[in-house]
Amino acid sequence: MTDTPKPSGQPPKAKREVDARWLLRMSAIVILLGAFVTFALQNSESIEVEFLSWSFEAPQIILLIGSAIAGILIWELGGFVRRRKQKDG
Protein backbone atom coordinates (compact mmCIF):
# COMPACT_ATOMS: atom_id res chain seq x y z
CA MET A 1 0.00 0.00 0.00
CA THR A 2 1.20 3.45 -0.82
CA ASP A 3 0.53 6.47 1.30
CA THR A 4 -1.40 9.02 -0.71
CA PRO A 5 -2.07 12.41 0.81
CA LYS A 6 -5.67 12.94 1.73
CA PRO A 7 -7.31 16.12 0.49
CA SER A 8 -7.64 18.68 3.26
CA GLY A 9 -10.60 20.47 1.72
CA GLN A 10 -8.53 23.59 0.93
CA PRO A 11 -7.15 24.48 -2.49
CA PRO A 12 -3.40 24.24 -2.99
CA LYS A 13 -1.30 27.18 -1.79
CA ALA A 14 -0.58 28.37 -5.36
CA LYS A 15 -4.31 28.49 -6.10
CA ARG A 16 -4.98 30.57 -2.96
CA GLU A 17 -2.23 33.03 -3.97
CA VAL A 18 -3.73 33.44 -7.45
CA ASP A 19 -7.16 34.02 -5.94
CA ALA A 20 -5.73 36.61 -3.52
CA ARG A 21 -3.97 38.48 -6.35
CA TRP A 22 -7.13 38.41 -8.45
CA LEU A 23 -9.18 39.73 -5.54
CA LEU A 24 -6.64 42.51 -4.92
CA ARG A 25 -6.68 43.54 -8.60
CA MET A 26 -10.46 43.53 -8.79
CA SER A 27 -10.68 45.56 -5.57
CA ALA A 28 -8.22 48.13 -6.97
CA ILE A 29 -10.19 48.34 -10.23
CA VAL A 30 -13.49 48.88 -8.38
CA ILE A 31 -11.94 51.59 -6.16
CA LEU A 32 -10.36 53.39 -9.13
CA LEU A 33 -13.57 53.15 -11.14
CA GLY A 34 -15.53 54.57 -8.21
CA ALA A 35 -13.04 57.43 -7.86
CA PHE A 36 -13.27 58.15 -11.59
CA VAL A 37 -17.09 58.20 -11.56
CA THR A 38 -17.06 60.54 -8.55
CA PHE A 39 -14.54 62.80 -10.29
CA ALA A 40 -16.62 62.82 -13.48
CA LEU A 41 -19.84 63.68 -11.64
CA GLN A 42 -18.16 66.53 -9.76
CA ASN A 43 -16.67 68.00 -12.96
CA SER A 44 -19.62 67.76 -15.32
CA GLU A 45 -20.40 71.46 -15.65
CA SER A 46 -19.82 73.07 -19.02
CA ILE A 47 -16.99 75.58 -19.37
CA GLU A 48 -15.96 77.93 -22.16
CA VAL A 49 -12.61 77.38 -23.84
CA GLU A 50 -10.90 80.07 -25.89
CA PHE A 51 -7.89 79.24 -28.06
CA LEU A 52 -6.57 81.76 -30.59
CA SER A 53 -9.71 82.73 -32.55
CA TRP A 54 -11.73 79.64 -31.57
CA SER A 55 -14.20 79.57 -28.75
CA PHE A 56 -16.40 76.68 -27.64
CA GLU A 57 -18.10 75.18 -24.62
CA ALA A 58 -17.61 71.62 -23.41
CA PRO A 59 -18.06 69.64 -20.20
CA GLN A 60 -15.02 70.02 -17.97
CA ILE A 61 -14.54 66.25 -17.62
CA ILE A 62 -14.31 65.84 -21.41
CA LEU A 63 -11.64 68.54 -21.57
CA LEU A 64 -9.69 66.97 -18.69
CA ILE A 65 -9.79 63.50 -20.21
CA GLY A 66 -8.93 64.87 -23.66
CA SER A 67 -5.96 66.76 -22.23
CA ALA A 68 -4.75 63.64 -20.40
CA ILE A 69 -5.03 61.52 -23.55
CA ALA A 70 -3.22 64.18 -25.61
CA GLY A 71 -0.43 64.25 -23.00
CA ILE A 72 -0.11 60.46 -23.05
CA LEU A 73 0.04 60.42 -26.86
CA ILE A 74 2.72 63.15 -26.93
CA TRP A 75 4.73 61.26 -24.27
CA GLU A 76 4.51 58.01 -26.25
CA LEU A 77 5.41 59.76 -29.50
CA GLY A 78 8.54 61.17 -27.85
CA GLY A 79 9.47 57.68 -26.61
CA PHE A 80 8.89 56.23 -30.07
CA VAL A 81 11.14 58.85 -31.68
CA ARG A 82 13.86 58.25 -29.07
CA ARG A 83 13.73 54.45 -29.54
CA ARG A 84 13.80 54.88 -33.32
CA LYS A 85 16.93 57.08 -33.09
CA GLN A 86 18.66 54.55 -30.83
CA LYS A 87 17.76 51.70 -33.19
CA ASP A 88 19.01 53.57 -36.29
CA GLY A 89 22.20 54.91 -34.93
DABEL-V548733 format. One record per run of one state. SS is the DSSP state (a for helix, b for strand, c for the rest). FROM is the first residue (numbers start at 0). LEN is the number of residues. Records with the same first field share a line. If there is no record, write none. Layout:
BEGIN
SS->FROM-LEN ; FROM-LEN
END
This chain:
BEGIN
c->0-12 ; 42-3 ; 51-2 ; 88-1
a->12-30 ; 59-29
b->45-6 ; 53-6
END
